[in-house]
């Protein structure tokens, strides 16, 4: 495994743990692993490696592919926010019935990393009563998803025509 892949895996793990009081031990362990491997000073480039900063920013907010699991998660968050990972899973479409919660969570993490979704607060509750992070759309995602141009193409025609 390359150094940047290890660093990415640690960052994904860190994102899953969040910032709650129960995550302190796990985050400390991740910090120790990072330091031991010498990754604490390694910064990852954006998703569009080797491209100009403007291209990287555009790639960060590239729309998920139509029909993908990531698009399904984004559509759920467009309809109802803020939601916990558990609530996103409960609202998944029938096409994703056989997809485990960890996969839905991974798609949400990808949307966070891509600039589409952000942490809203930690006021959510799981079915078991534990505190959970609630997720919602970023300002850029709202601007892009609810722009007249995007809405007209989703309706099947140009300028809103059906």
N, C-alpha and C positions, 0 to 999 in steps of 0.2 A: 504494500500500500504506500502511495506517495505521501509526502508530508502534507500537501494541500488537501488530500483526501481525508487524512486523519483529522486535520484541523476542521474541515467541513463536518465530519461526523461528530466531533466534540461540540461544535456550534449547534448542530441539530439537537443533540442531547440536551444542551443547555437551554435551548428554546422550549423543549418539551417540559423541563422541570419548572420553568417560569421563575418567579421571584418571591414566592410565598415563604413563610417561616419553615415549612416542612422541607423545603428544597435546599436549605443551607448546607446540610451535610453532603448532599450529592454535588452541589456546585463547588464546594471546597475540594472534593475528590477530583472533579474535572479540572479545577485549577492546578492541583498537584500533578495530575497526569500531563497536562499541557506544559508545565514548567519542567518536569522531568525529561520530557521528549524534546525540550527546547522549542516548543511551538508557541510559547507565550509572547514571543516577539514577532511571530509570523502573521502578517496581515494578508488576507485573501483578496485578490482582485475581484471585481464584480463579475456577474455571469458571462459577460461578453469579453472574454480574455483578449487582450491585445488591441482592442478597439478604442477609438477616441471616446472621451468622457460623454459626449452627447449621444453616441451610439450605445454606450453602456447604459445610460439612463433610459433610452428608448427600449432596450432589451429588458431592463428591469420591469417595465410595465407592459411587456408584450402579453397580449391576451392569451389565456389558456386555449388550447385547441378545442374546436367545437366537438362536443360529444365526449370529451375527456372527463375523468373523475374530478380533476381540478375545476373544470367548468361547472360541474354539478355542485361542488361545494360553494363556488362563487355565486351561483344562482340561488342557492339556499340563503346565503348571507344577503343577497340583494332583496329577497322577499321579507326577511325577518331578522332584525339585529337588535341588540347584541345577542349572541348565542354562545353557549359553552360547546366544547368538542362533543360532549354527550348529546346535546340538543341538535347539533348539526347531523350527527349520526342518526338520531331518531327521525329526522326529516329527509333522509336520503331518498332518492327516487327508486322505484321498483327495479330499475335496471342495475342498481348497485346493491340489491338485497343480499348477495352473497359476499360482499366486501366487508372485511373485519373493521372494527373501530380504529385499529392502528393505521390502516391504509387511509381512512378518511382523515385522521389526524396528520398523517404525512403529507397529504395533499394540501391541507390547511397550512402547514409549515411552509410548503413551497410557495403558497400564495403570500404568506408573510414575507418571505425572503424576496419575492418578486415585487413587493410594494403594493399589493392589492388589499391585504388584510392587516389589521393591527389589533393590539390588545386594547380593549375599551376600559375594563376594570376587573377587579377580582371579587365581584359581588354575586357571581353565579353560584349555584349549588348543584351537586350531583344528586342522583336518586338516593344515594346513601347518606346525603346530608353534608358531604364535604364541600369546602370552598373550592370554587373553580374559576378560572379566567374566562371572561366573556370576550368574544371576538366580534369585530365589525369591519366595515370597509374603510380604507384610507380616504382622505380627501381627494387625492388624485384619482382613485378608483371611482369614486362617486361622480367626479367631473367627467370622467371618460365614459362610464357606463350609462349615465343619465343625460349625456349630451344629445341634442337633436339629431346629429348625424348617426350616432350609434343606435338610437331608438328607431329611426327610419329604416336602417338596414335590418334590424331585428323584426320589423313589421313586414318585411318582404319586398319593399320597394324603395325607390328613391324619393326623398322629401315626404315620407310618410304615406305614399300611395301604396295601396295593397294590391 
